[in-house]
Amino acid sequence: MGNLRAKGPPVKRTGAAAQAVDGITDYIKRHRLKPGDPLPTETKLCEELGFSRSSVREAVRILSSLDVVEVRHGHGTYVGAMSLSPLVAGMVLRITLDSKNSLARLRDVVETRVALDLSMAEELVENFRDVDVEQLRELVCEMRAQFAAGKSFATEDRAFHSTLQSRISNVLIRELSDAFWQVHMDVLPLMEVSMPEDIEQTIEAHEALIDALSNKDVEQYRRVVTRHYAPLLRAIASHVPSPDTPESPTAP
């Protein structure tokens, strides 16, 4: 197999502020700084990197918006938690601005959530052996109470999935799963998709997921995952054609 690495030096950003962004990130990597570690003062960064104060200040602003650094006013600048919040914001904007295909992109997000949940089934069933699932059942009860009161149960839904994902060893899968949950929930209210009449089925599916864990049944868990998302996917499908559906020919 041939060498797959790109030839030549890496492409550097242009502009003083953009180059300062590269300089600060290189500094973090060279010094092996971790989230929460302090960065040098603005003055020292200027001296260390050879950029003007205004360029460094703008670079810090850019990196702060990406969660790479955290500015604590009155205390200094620290390495950030490197969250996926910028990814979420970017995806929400991308989907909502592409109004012609926004529902199809929302369907893609939901289908990605399904794929992630299915991929976690085996590990979850194994890791929930002999684990008390009472917290999960309490969250389902809270979902039912909110639904009966005509209120959103999004907070309880996120807590339910976060509790499940806490048993997954792959941190990135946990973070991606939560990120796609956020994209899904941020985009859905902006779309003209009426809530499915069988939305209560999603609550029942949460209970069934717990039962599958208690039964230590991976295939049962996967079947329930599919059932969990079915009402929403049906609602979206009623507004957007299937990806396999050819477009109608345009009349001459």
N, C-alpha and C positions, 0 to 999 in steps of 0.2 A: 504494500500500500504506500502511496506517495506521501510526501510531507504535506500535511494539511495546514500548516501554519502560514499565516499571511507573510509575504515577503516585504522587506523594507521596514523602516522605523514606524512606530505607531503614529497615527495622525493626531497632531496636537490642535487644540482649540485656538482660534484667533481672537485678538482683542485682549487688552491688559487684564480686565476682570476675569475673562474666561481662562486665561493662562494662570491667574492667581488661584482660581478654583482648582486647577490641576496641581498647582504648587502646594496648596493646603492638603488636598487628598494624598498627594505623594508624601507629605510630611507625616500624616497620620499613619500611612503604611510603613514608612522607614523607621518610625519610632515605635511601631507595634502598639499604638494606642488602642484602648478598648472603650466601649461605650461608658460614659461617665468620667473618663480621664480628661483633665484640663488641657486646653491648648495654650500656647504662649500668648502673652498680651498682643494687642494689635501692633504696638510699636516693635516688639521683638519679631513678630511675623514679618513685618515689612523688612527688617534688617536681615532676617534669615532667608527670605525668599527673593528679596530684591525688587519688590513691587511698591508702588505708592500707597499711601494710606487709603486713598479713595478706592483704589483697585481691590485692596484687601478687604475693605469694608463691604464693597459690593459682592465680592466672592463669598464672604461670610453670610450675607443676606441670601444669596442663591443657595448655598449649602444648607442653610437653616430651613429654607422652603422645602428641601428634599429630605429633611430629617437626618442629614449627615452630621450636622453640628447642632448644638442647642445653645442659644444665647440666654444666659441668666443675668438679667440687668442688675448691675451693682456687684456682680460676682465674677463674671468672665464668660468665656466661651468653652464649651465642653464637647467631646465627641458624643454625637447623638445615638439614639437607640436603633437607628437604621430600620425604621418601620416601613411597612408597605403603604402607608398613607398616600405618598405621592402617586403610586401606581393606581390606587383606588380613585383618587381625584382625576387622574388622567383618563382612566377608562370611562368614568362617568361622563366626563366632558366629551370624549370621543363618541360615545354612544348617543348622547343627547343632541350633539351637533349634526350627526348623520341622520337627519330626520327621516329620510326615505327608507333607511334600513335599520332604524333604531330597534324596532320590535324583533327583527331577525337577530340583531346583535344581543338583545336581552335573552332571546332563546339560547344563543350560544353560551351566555354566562350561566344560565340555569343548567344546561347540559354539561357544562364543565363542573358545576357543583355536584351533579349526579355522578360524574366519573370519579371525582375525588372521594366522594362518600363511599362508592363501591370499592375503590382501591383500599380503603381503610378497614373494610369489613372483617377480614381475617385477623388483623392485629387487635382490633377492638374486642372481638369475641374472646380472643385469648387473654387479653389484658384485663377484661372485666370478670374473669373467673374469680369467684369468691369475694367480689367487691360489692359493697352495699349500694344498691341503685335507688335508694329512697330519695336522694336529692333530685334525681332525674324525674321520679314520679311526682314529686312536689311541684316541679316546674311544669309538668303537664297539667296538673290540677290548676295552677295559676293561669295557664293558657286558656283552659276551659272557662275559668271565671271571667277573664278579660273578654273572651269571645261572647259569652252570655250577656255581658254588659254592653256589647256593641263597640268594644274598644280594640285597638291593635294589641296583638300579643307578640310584637316583634322583639321586645326586650327579653321576654321569657324564651323565645325561640333562639335568639343568639346565645343566651346563657346555657340553653340545653346543648346546642352544638359545641360550644366552648368546653363544656364539661366532658362531653364525649371525646373531643380532640385532645384534651389534656392527657389522655392515655396513649397518644400516638408519639412514638419516639422521634420521628422526623419533624424537626421544628419547622422547616420550610413548608411541609405539607399543612401543618397546623395554621401557619400564617397565611398561606395561599387560600386555604379553605375559608378562613375568616374574612380575608380580603374580598373574595368573590361573593360572600354573604353580604358584605357592605355595598358592593357595586349593585348587586341584585336589589337590595332594599332601598338604595338611593335612587335608582333608575325607575323602578316599578311605579312609584306615585306620579312620575312625570309622563307616563305612557297612558294612552286612552284604553286601558285594559280593565274591564270591570272585574271585580273579585269573583272567582268562580263560585257557583251556587253550592258546590260540594267542598268548600274550603275547610269545613269541619273535618273532612277526611284527612287533612294534613295533621290535625291534632291527634286523631286516632292513630295515625301512622307513627307518631312519636311514641305513643304507648306501646305499639307493636314492636318498635325498635328495642325498647327496654325488654320486652318479652323474649325477643330473639337473643339478646345478650344473656338473659337468665337461662334460656334453654341451650346456650352454647352452640347455636345453630347458625353457621356462616351463610348458608344458602337462604335460610329464612330471612336473615338480616338484609341480604341483597335484594330479595323480593320486596321487602318493605320499603327500602330506599326508593325503588322505582315507583312504588305506590305513593310514597310521600310527595314526590314532585309532580305526579300525574295531573292533579287539578290545575296547577299553574300552567303546565305545558299545554294542556287542552285549551285553557283560556287564551294563551298566546297564539296557538294554532288557529283559533277561530278568527284571528285578525291578520295572520301572515301565512302565506303558502309554505308548504313543506319544502325543505331544500331540494328535494328530488322532484318537485312538481314543476314541469316545464311551463314557461310563460306562454300565454295565449298569443297566437300569431297576430300581428298587427294587420288590420284590414287595409287593402291597397287604396 
